[in-house]
């Protein structure tokens, strides 16, 4: 049991009813106090917190929790209630009347409304005693909670009654809950004295309701909106709201922009207007300095006597406008600062910002702060150099989000060129004059500076996953370089432009055309293309072909690029090209060589501090292992890569790696982990590749959970994106999910068509990695369509491609499909042995989907072999796995297999007779049956006679009809 005194609640996150988030521990605490009270150990429990922190919602949740186990009575106060003696008790009397207790209600009213002399101390003491006695009677009638909300508006008589009641509660079966605002508890108020006395005498428990942390803010946003929003949005919302639930809700409605919602702004103004003029001036000056401010700088800005500032600061601290921290002072709420700042007259506001900027320079403040102050003072020329310096400093320490914001400011404040003046001066000067050349040189220099800033800004935007903006700024930088006649600098940026265009969904053809055009521009130069720049362009061409799984072409470009990069000693470029070549090799089936090269790229890049290149290397090795069924390697490299990308703020890579980790978790059957990872990647990711990967995972989960409509919606969106991109790795995964969905619906024709489309795409580039998942469902679809010849043809076509590459994780699909054909042919002994090997293979590779389905296939084989115990064991294992993952589709298939097993067990034919019936249905003669089953024609004839007798048939055609019906039942 928590001791009496002040309790600081934990920050745990638990979404309850409505938008109650992060408060489950507090509700539990109140419920424990209630349980003690019911046993005769009552308490006065006080919930304290800022306005909007959620005290009332907390009390409502607690009330719902106790339900019918007790009655809840009480009152909520309003500002003017403090002027009415005993106001909370009068409201309690009304509530007693509503709850069928008119006697106590009337007793309270008569005591409070009867004639009395408040100046008579004895009479007041008697009144207090009588009021407390009534409350004790109310609490003693039945287990009861008295709740009194907003005690900061309570009158002194009401507070005195609660103070007298508190010691009596210790032996009373009742709980009294009070709430109040901490920012109204300041020296000299009745509430402050009341609170201090109760806590000092240990007669009450006070629980401080904390602000929500960023994680809990995200949970609240999800509870309110029903969607997972990006962490950047949540961080901004948390920063502006300070983690106060009411502020969060208001900002969600109004929009997380610069404007404070009217409801909150009006409340802030009402509080600020209550300050005396000198204190209000100090508050306004502090708002100019910022959310956090230095007292010396504030005093300089106010320009008033130190004692005036001291008095104002004490008042602001007492009134909870500001708080003191180890680093100085700060506004208690960011929104308070925003309202006070924006209410200053515009000219005065700009003047003050300029003064702060000048003082900050003298005090050697951070360039980012100085640039912000100058920009707010509307002095862009002065803000620009500080913004640019700050942006570059932030980029050097991998603070890419901060850097991107500062680069945006640097561009906003970039000094403009008076083009009319330049043109006029140029007309008045001879073309070859010194002044004309200086004008031209100045314009060129500015264009060069602007191109550099756009390029640097684009890199930061790419790192933070703002891909569209990154592509736009790369394009602008390339155009600016070309305009000033610098094709080499322009060409250096084209690979990065092509990479961002890929993340936006541009086709391989479009990107390769962009890269080839840059190469052509360089080749047209008299001195030719510099080797390092040519290497970058060739490396980008290699990557473009690798991403479309055109491995031979990609390998040729990559090897040429690597040779050039090594010749000029460009270690950073070598790491990048190694990542591309390694991915090409593993997809080409040269696993040992490719994995070694990929992991070498990670190690070399990390050791050298090549952050973007290392993050990309993690991306290549992690996603490749995810696709190629090397899940232990995938887990290791994806997890390490996610940590590395977060540390270095390479967020595009971080989100893509997260999406692939979700894919791995899905493949392993860890679906409860896969879904939040995929949803987070979908919410955070700015690149199309992250989005499509997350959609694949969520679509697969919907298929497995037997949610066909949702699965179709997700996978269709993914397919449309893949079709626009034209890349195999974006197209095939969606086709696979739709193939499995078609099978689950019994639409074998659609499943066959989808698998054929996937095969055609893979065959064009001799792919095995994206084809292997289709092998087994492709066979199932064709067998279900009663076309075993097509199933065999399908398998053989797939076998050629899979064996060509020889990627270990893909090969069990061939054995699995072989076993299905054997089972279809009635060769149950061969099928049983094959399925046993396949089951071990899928389990060894950690592949949940096929590993569970093969158990169902084994159950079917056991059923046909009249092995009911084995059939039951396989089905039980399959159900256990499916239930663990929440795979409702597989559970449905298990139930269907169980029904078929019961039918098989009760069927009239033995396993051998069933095989004979199959051959009879195929039109075989007795001799042909004997040859197929290695028995004599006479024995075959005996089997046929037995079958006719068991089926009550007289003709072979009736056997064929029965067999077709039996197959349809499957």
WOQUIFEN-V138821 format. One record per helix or strand of 2 or more residues. SS is the DSSP state (h for helix, s for strand). FROM is the first residue (numbers start at 1). LEN is the number of residues. Records with the same first field share a line. If there is no record, write none. Layout:
SS: FROM-LEN / FROM-LEN
//
This chain:
s: 6-3 / 43-7 / 71-6 / 144-6 / 174-8 / 205-4 / 292-2 / 322-4 / 328-4
h: 24-15 / 55-15 / 79-5 / 87-12 / 102-12 / 121-21 / 151-3 / 156-14 / 182-3 / 190-11 / 214-12 / 231-11 / 245-10 / 262-11 / 277-13 / 295-8 / 306-13 / 334-9 / 346-17 / 367-10 / 380-17 / 400-13 / 419-10 / 434-30 / 467-17 / 487-17 / 508-16 / 531-17 / 551-17 / 571-17 / 591-18 / 611-17 / 631-17 / 651-17 / 671-14 / 688-17 / 708-18 / 728-17 / 748-17 / 772-13 / 788-18 / 808-17 / 828-18 / 848-17 / 868-18 / 888-19 / 911-11 / 926-8 / 937-15 / 956-14
//
